Structures are given as C-alpha cells and as structure tokens.
Amino acid sequence: MKRTKELVILMADDDSDDCMFVRDALRGKPVNLQFVENGLELLDYLLCRGSYKGGYPRPDLILLDLNMPKMGGKEALAIIKADPHLRSVPVVILTTSHEECEVHRCYELGANTYIVKPLTFQRLVETLHQVHLYWTGIAERPAHPIPPSCVEG
C-alpha cells in the first residue's frame, strides 16, 4: 500500500549548514522535516522524553550523521535497532565518512542505507530526490501504529 501523505523525516546532524542544505534540497517535496543535533536528542525525540515529552510526529525515515557530539550516530543506531518499538523505522546514514569499516559497521548495526554526503548541492538534490522517491514510491513502510491484526498475542 503506497502512501501519498507527506514523508516525516527526522534528521540528526550537528552541522547547521548540512541541515539547511537538506531542507533546501527537499524544498517542494511532500516532507515534514524535523531536526535534532545529536544522538541523545534523537533518542529523546523518538522516545518522547525531555523537551520532546509532548510528542512529535513519528518519523517515516531517519537521516543520521555519524559524527555528532554527546552521542554519535553509531551508538544511537545501535539503540534504535535494539528497541522493538523503534527498529522498524528506516535509518539512512548520511555522513562524510566513506571508510569501509564504517560502512560495514553501520550495516551490522541495522542501517537501511549508507550514503556519503555529496560534495555539491546539485548532487545532494539528486541524491535526496532518489531517497525520497525510493521511500515514498518504491519501498513499503510499516504502518504506525501497528495494526491490531499484526500484533502477536
């Protein structure tokens, strides 16, 4: 079942320029883009705690940088994918590192995709267009909340 509603994307990145570039690259797409600055904030958002206690829209997709203060992306990814309530949220690593060991480790931890941040804005636009197209027009995403018929008793 393809959804036509906007895609809720939660981006975890401490670089305000990168966040602005992603916002500009996705301009005109049906997205609700939310931002957090580190892994701890990401978990607070996802678990509705701290300053996110009131609840925010559950993301359909997480864009996750690896190198952030307080808690890095790999540590946050491991926690997300270990949590039965969060593990179904797709996580796309969007980082500057193209080291083979980093790529391998992120997939081991459960990343759905690993993308090295493009060097030009035009390439970022093209890349995010493909990401958006994939997650809205090709991939099936789980419904939230989980339909009662899918819950094992």
N, C-alpha and C positions, 0 to 999 in steps of 0.2 A: 504494500500500500504506500504509494508516494504521497508525501505531504506537501501541500502548497503553501503552508504558513511560513512565516519567516524563520530562519535558522538562528537559534540563540547560540552565539559563540562567546566563550569566556577565554580571554587572552591573559596569560600570566607572563609578564615581561617587565623588567625594571627599567628598560630603556624607553623613555617617553617619545623619542623620535621614532623608534620602531613601531610603537603603538599608533602614533599619528599616521605613519606610512600605511599601516594595515587598515586603519579607518578610511583613509583616502582611497586606497586600492579597492576597498569593498563598497565605496560610495555607489549608490544606485541599485545595489543588490538587496533583496529582502532579508536583511540580517538585523538582529538585535545584538550589538557588540558590547560586551561588558569587559572591564579591565581590572586586574589585580597586579600588585607589584612584586610578589614573591610567593614561594610555596606555602608559607603559613597563611597568608591572606587567601590563597587559592582554597586551602582546606577549610578555612573559616567560611568562605562563600559557599562551598559545596555542602558543608555540614550545618549551615545556618547558625553560626555562633559568632560571638564578638560583635563587631559593628555590622555584621550581616544577619543578626538574630531575627529580624523581621521577615527574612526570606526574600530571595531574589529568584528570577526565572531559572529553572534548571537548564543547564547548558545542553544543547544537542551535540556540541563539539567543543573541545578544549584545545587551544593553541598554546603550547607550553615551551618556554625558553628553558634551557638547561642551567645557565649561569646567572643566578639571582642571589641577592643577599638573604639572610635569615634561614631560608631553606631553599635549596636548589631544586631544579626540575626533576632530576632522577629520584631524589628522595620523595618528593611529592607524588611522582608517578607510581612508585612502589606502594605508597599508602593508598592511593586511589584504586589501584588494581587489586589490592588485597581486601578492600572493603566490598562486601556483597551488594551494597546499595549504590555504589559508585562505579564498579568495574565495567558496567555496560556503557558508560559514557565514553565515546571515542576520544582518544588523545592523539593529537598530531604534534609531534615535536617540530618546532620552528626555531632553529638556532644557528649560530655561526660555525659551530664545530662540524667538521666533516671527517673527523678521526674515526677510523674503522672500529676501534674498540668502543667508542661512544655509541655509534650506530648499533652495534651488536648488543651492547648492554641495555639500551633503551628497548629494543625489541624483546629481549629476555624479560624485561620488567613489564611488558604488556603494551607498549606503544602500538598504535594502529598504523602510524605512518611517521617517517622521519624525513624532514625537509631542511636542507641548508638554506638559510636566508639568502635570497638573490642579491646580487651586488647593485643592480639598477632598479629604479622604481618601476620601469616598464616591465621588467621581468617579474617583479613582485606582483604586479597587477595580473599578469598572465598566470602565474603560479596560483594565486588565490582564486582566480576565476575557475581554474581547474579543480581546486579543492572544493569550492562552493558547488560546482557542477556535480562532482562526484558524490558529495554528502547530501545533496538535495535531489538529484535526478537519477543516480545510479544505485547507490548503496541503500539498503534497508536499515533504518534505525529503529531500535526498540521504542515502543510507546511508553510514556510516563504519565501518570503512574502505571504500573504493571497491571494489565487486565486481570481480573479475578480468575479467569479461566486458565491463566498461565502460572498461577501460584500453586506450587505443590503442597498438598495437605499433609 
